């Protein structure tokens, strides 16, 4: 089985040279054409999910007759966001290029069990204080994933509307085919 390398997202450079700035700008434009989920995608998710979560939690709090449902929903949304962030940290550390020090497997081994320990401790604490509403917590975790899915879907649709529809495999696994294509 051959290894497939995933292209790194474009990184902004703050060098004063104009040539370096033009190169970064050209890489960013090329990245937008070939990758529908740009480098700032997760940052937009991290900004949107808490805002949406506050609105949703307050709406449920007005309707609910007890505090367990909105608190469980908020805890579920925060847990979903925490799981997404720790997954991002894990992937970035394991897939770090050798030029940046190689994979950091030791901290990755701490991240994965650590995030589940935090989730279990939160669930245990909420259950002991009778503030855990299982359906609310599950809905909160699901809301985070649905937001990520809907934002990615909309981004893919927006890119597909501007040109030929490309599969995710074509975009991320086989980027050399896009460069040779006349539609890119």
Buried (B, 14 or more C-beta within 10 A) or exposed (E): EEEEEEEEBBEEEEEEEEEEBEBBEEBBEBBEBBBBBBBEBBEEBEEEBBEBBEEBBEEBBEEBEEEBBBBBBBBBBBBBBBBBBBBEBBEEBBEBEEEEEEBBEEEBEEBEEEBEEBBEEBBEEBEEEEBBBEEBBEBBBEBBEEBBEEBBEEBBEEBEEEEEEBEEEBBBEEBEEBEEEEEB
